[in-house]
Amino acid sequence: MPSIYTAAEIAAHLGGEVRGDPTVVLRGFAPADTAKAGDLTFAETEAYFARADQSAASAILVGGDFQSAQKVLIRVANARVAFARVLPLFFPEATPAPGVHATAVVSGSARVDPSAHVGPGCVVGDGAAVGAGSVLEALVVVGAETQIGENTRLFPQVTVYPRMRIGDRVRIHAGAVIGSDGYGYVFDEGAHRKVPQVGWVVIEDDVEIGANVTIDRGALGPTVIGQGTKIDNLVQIAHNVVVGRHCLIISQVGIAGSTRLGDYVTLAGQAGLAGHLRIGNRAVVAAQSGVMHDIPDGEKWLGAPARPDRQMKRQFIALEKLPELLRRVAELERRLAELEGR
């Protein structure tokens, strides 16, 4: 698609409506403070709209009942959703040409679809498969018998161990490791004996995995990342964890082995989950929480050890009052000692 659009074309793409000149030409998208003539910007709140209305932008994407005497408005149901949908029009992701780079090493028994791209220095192992439209950027390693679906993109230096299963439209960012051994040992005769990790990883369709994420293979059976789940950078997911559909897992989260997450779970940054837990559908775990117990559906937990949010908030309030309480107790003890002395 071209990178120049009229306001009417943008509105049609978003299912919105134009207030003002529908023929105004838009060549880019920028925040209000850096927008110039020909740019589209967006506003969710009164404060943002006031800045956008005073900016040099030619049009504003809005989700509320805003009015402007000087700007073209493209009104949509949800400005942030529209923002996500319109950005690819102005900033389309480059798609490498199909084919296998001369420096790539592809096993003779591997199956690479002719429409796929295998970049410089990649390795594709015996019996592996790379689906139509998928992209392996530079230095990606795909282990033997690993299956990669269609229109999936692996960014530079992603490592996928043998026998993994990766679905369609998956994005895995640089440095991620899929299928390394789970952390399994038993104490035997004074030493830690390794438990062989013979399982695999299943990554379902429409998952995005951030940079330097590690997802361990199952000890037996799979570790599973459910459809539509989005994983931030620097996350560790241990062996035989099952993550449900459309979960959000934020940076530096750690999930210990065999824990199961329901659908639409949110784990905020640096949360840690012990092993063999059950986290219910639509549960939320706040940042830096340490989860040691199962969480029912729909509950929000926080703290270390984590508890339901209302319970923990009461404890936080009590802690804030503790210095004053100690002062008052000390005063009472002093007065009591004086009375006893008399």
HELIX and SHEET records of a PDB file:
HELIX    1   1 ALA A    7  LEU A   14  1                                   8    
HELIX    2   2 GLU A   46  GLN A   54  1                                   9    
HELIX    3   3 ALA A   79  PHE A   90  1                                  12    
HELIX    4   4 ASP A  309  GLY A  341  1                                  33    
SHEET    1   A 2 TYR A   5  THR A   6  0                                        
SHEET    2   A 2 VAL A  25  LEU A  26 -1                                        
SHEET    1   B 5 GLU A  17  ARG A  19  0                                        
SHEET    2   B 5 VAL A  72  ARG A  75 -1                                        
SHEET    3   B 5 ALA A  59  VAL A  62  1                                        
SHEET    4   B 5 ASP A  39  ALA A  43  1                                        
SHEET    5   B 5 GLY A  28  PHE A  29  1                                        
SHEET    1   C12 GLY A  99  VAL A 100  0                                        
SHEET    2   C12 HIS A 117  VAL A 118  1                                        
SHEET    3   C12 VAL A 135  LEU A 136  1                                        
SHEET    4   C12 ARG A 153  LEU A 154  1                                        
SHEET    5   C12 ARG A 171  ILE A 172  1                                        
SHEET    6   C12 GLU A 208  ILE A 209  1                                        
SHEET    7   C12 LYS A 230  ILE A 231  1                                        
SHEET    8   C12 LEU A 248  ILE A 249  1                                        
SHEET    9   C12 THR A 266  LEU A 267  1                                        
SHEET   10   C12 VAL A 284  VAL A 285  1                                        
SHEET   11   C12 LYS A 300  LEU A 302  1                                        
SHEET   12   C12 ARG A 307  PRO A 308 -1                                        
SHEET    1   D10 VAL A 105  VAL A 106  0                                        
SHEET    2   D10 VAL A 123  VAL A 124  1                                        
SHEET    3   D10 VAL A 141  VAL A 142  1                                        
SHEET    4   D10 THR A 159  VAL A 160  1                                        
SHEET    5   D10 VAL A 177  SER A 180  1                                        
SHEET    6   D10 THR A 214  ASP A 216  1                                        
SHEET    7   D10 GLN A 236  ILE A 237  1                                        
SHEET    8   D10 GLY A 254  ILE A 255  1                                        
SHEET    9   D10 GLY A 272  LEU A 273  1                                        
SHEET   10   D10 GLY A 290  VAL A 291  1                                        
SHEET    1   E 7 ARG A 111  VAL A 112  0                                        
SHEET    2   E 7 ALA A 129  VAL A 130  1                                        
SHEET    3   E 7 GLN A 147  ILE A 148  1                                        
SHEET    4   E 7 ARG A 165  ILE A 166  1                                        
SHEET    5   E 7 TRP A 200  ILE A 203  1                                        
SHEET    6   E 7 PRO A 222  ILE A 225  1                                        
SHEET    7   E 7 VAL A 242  VAL A 243  1                                        
SHEET    1   F 2 TYR A 185  ASP A 188  0                                        
SHEET    2   F 2 ALA A 191  LYS A 194 -1                                        
SHEET    1   G 2 ARG A 260  LEU A 261  0                                        
SHEET    2   G 2 ARG A 278  ILE A 279  1                                        
END                                                                             
